[in-house]
Amino acid sequence: MHPDDVKQLLESRLPAGAQVMVQGDGRYFDVVVVSDAFDGLTRVRKQQLVLGALQAEIADGRLHAVNVKTLTPAEWQAAQD
């Protein structure tokens, strides 16, 4: 899979307005997702939402490894400062 394919999958499967950034080499991917939907959720629950959106691709081997970073817009802004 190409990083753009992973990005499109996530954008179509996550709550509207999620900002998705993906880098990878075809099987190993680094994913950053910024979404209001993460507000009030634990880090584990945020990651479960993202990985759940990719469950089929992980199960069939199209995605071998996915490193996920999830942030609310406020967390993203603080990280940029």
Backbone hydrogen bonds in HBPLUS format (Angstrom, degrees):
<---DONOR---> <-ACCEPTOR-->    atom                        ^
c    i                          cat <-CA-CA->   ^        H-A-AA   ^      H-
h    n   atom  resd res      DA  || num        DHA   H-A  angle D-A-AA Bond
n    s   type  num  typ     dist DA aas  dist angle  dist       angle   num
A0005-ASP N   A0002-HIS O   2.84 MM   3  5.22 128.9  2.10 110.2 124.3     1
A0006-VAL N   A0002-HIS O   3.21 MM   4  6.67 154.7  2.28 154.9 162.1     2
A0007-LYS N   A0003-PRO O   2.94 MM   4  6.20 160.0  1.98 150.9 156.8     3
A0008-GLN N   A0004-ASP O   2.96 MM   4  6.14 160.5  2.00 144.6 149.2     4
A0009-LEU N   A0005-ASP O   2.97 MM   4  6.21 158.9  2.01 148.2 154.0     5
A0010-LEU N   A0006-VAL O   3.00 MM   4  6.23 168.2  2.01 154.8 157.2     6
A0011-GLU N   A0007-LYS O   2.91 MM   4  6.10 165.2  1.93 154.8 159.3     7
A0012-SER N   A0008-GLN O   3.02 MM   4  6.13 146.5  2.13 143.6 151.9     8
A0013-ARG N   A0009-LEU O   3.03 MM   4  6.16 130.2  2.29 141.6 155.1     9
A0013-ARG N   A0010-LEU O   3.13 MM   3  5.07 134.3  2.35  95.9 108.6    10
A0014-LEU N   A0010-LEU O   2.85 MM   4  5.68 143.9  1.98 158.4 161.3    11
A0018-ALA N   A0015-PRO O   3.27 MM   3  6.14 146.8  2.39 145.4 146.5    12
A0019-GLN N   A0034-VAL O   2.80 MM  15  4.99 173.0  1.80 155.7 156.2    13
A0034-VAL N   A0019-GLN O   2.84 MM  15  4.99 161.4  1.87 147.1 153.6    14
A0021-MET N   A0032-VAL O   2.86 MM  11  5.13 157.4  1.91 155.8 161.0    15
A0032-VAL N   A0021-MET O   2.88 MM  11  5.13 163.2  1.91 153.8 158.1    16
A0023-GLN N   A0030-ASP O   2.97 MM   7  5.25 157.4  2.02 150.7 157.8    17
A0030-ASP N   A0023-GLN O   2.75 MM   7  5.25 162.7  1.78 156.1 161.8    18
A0025-ASP N   A0028-TYR O   3.15 MM   3  5.79 146.4  2.26 149.9 158.4    19
A0064-HIS N   A0027-ARG O   2.93 MM  37  5.09 145.2  2.06 129.6 139.9    20
A0065-ALA N   A0027-ARG O   3.11 MM  38  6.46 166.4  2.13 151.2 150.5    21
A0029-PHE N   A0065-ALA O   2.87 MM  36  6.26 158.7  1.92 150.7 157.4    22
A0067-ASN N   A0029-PHE O   2.81 MM  38  6.17 168.3  1.82 162.2 165.5    23
A0031-VAL N   A0067-ASN O   2.78 MM  36  6.03 170.1  1.79 175.0 176.1    24
A0069-LYS N   A0031-VAL O   2.82 MM  38  6.17 149.0  1.91 156.4 166.8    25
A0033-VAL N   A0069-LYS O   2.94 MM  36  6.42 157.3  1.99 161.0 168.5    26
A0071-LEU N   A0033-VAL O   2.91 MM  38  6.31 157.8  1.96 161.3 165.4    27
A0035-SER N   A0071-LEU O   2.99 MM  36  6.54 151.0  2.07 156.6 163.9    28
A0038-PHE N   A0035-SER O   3.26 MM   3  5.75 165.0  2.29 109.5 113.9    29
A0039-ASP N   A0036-ASP O   3.05 MM   3  5.56 166.1  2.07 118.0 122.5    30
A0041-LEU N   A0038-PHE O   2.98 MM   3  5.43 166.8  2.00 137.2 138.0    31
A0046-LYS N   A0042-THR O   2.98 MM   4  6.26 158.6  2.03 155.1 160.9    32
A0047-GLN N   A0043-ARG O   3.07 MM   4  6.31 163.9  2.09 150.4 154.1    33
A0048-GLN N   A0044-VAL O   2.87 MM   4  6.11 152.0  1.95 148.6 157.4    34
A0049-LEU N   A0045-ARG O   3.07 MM   4  6.32 149.5  2.17 144.9 151.5    35
A0050-VAL N   A0046-LYS O   3.28 MM   4  6.67 156.5  2.34 147.7 153.1    36
A0051-LEU N   A0047-GLN O   2.82 MM   4  6.01 176.7  1.82 162.2 163.3    37
A0052-GLY N   A0048-GLN O   2.80 MM   4  5.65 149.2  1.89 139.6 148.7    38
A0053-ALA N   A0049-LEU O   3.25 MM   4  6.39 139.7  2.43 132.4 141.3    39
A0053-ALA N   A0050-VAL O   3.09 MM   3  5.22 127.6  2.38  98.1 111.5    40
A0054-LEU N   A0051-LEU O   3.01 MM   3  5.11 143.9  2.15  99.8 110.8    41
A0055-GLN N   A0052-GLY O   3.30 MM   3  4.92 168.3  2.31 100.8 102.9    42
A0058-ILE N   A0054-LEU O   2.99 MM   4  6.20 151.9  2.07 158.7 167.8    43
A0059-ALA N   A0055-GLN O   2.85 MM   4  5.99 164.5  1.88 154.4 159.1    44
A0060-ASP N   A0056-ALA O   3.03 MM   4  6.20 154.0  2.10 146.3 152.1    45
A0062-ARG N   A0057-GLU O   3.00 MM   5  5.17 116.6  2.42 151.1 162.8    46
A0063-LEU N   A0057-GLU O   3.06 MM   6  5.58 154.5  2.13 130.6 126.8    47
A0061-GLY N   A0058-ILE O   3.23 MM   3  5.23 155.7  2.29 101.4 108.6    48
A0076-TRP N   A0072-THR O   2.89 MM   4  6.14 159.5  1.94 157.1 163.4    49
A0077-GLN N   A0073-PRO O   2.90 MM   4  6.10 160.3  1.94 147.8 152.7    50
A0078-ALA N   A0074-ALA O   2.97 MM   4  6.17 160.4  2.01 146.7 152.1    51
A0079-ALA N   A0075-GLU O   2.96 MM   4  6.15 149.0  2.06 144.1 152.5    52
A0080-GLN N   A0076-TRP O   3.10 MM   4  6.37 133.8  2.32 141.6 153.7    53
A0080-GLN N   A0077-GLN O   3.11 MM   3  5.15 132.3  2.35  96.4 109.3    54
A0081-ASP N   A0077-GLN O   3.25 MM   4  6.53 131.4  2.50 143.0 154.9    55
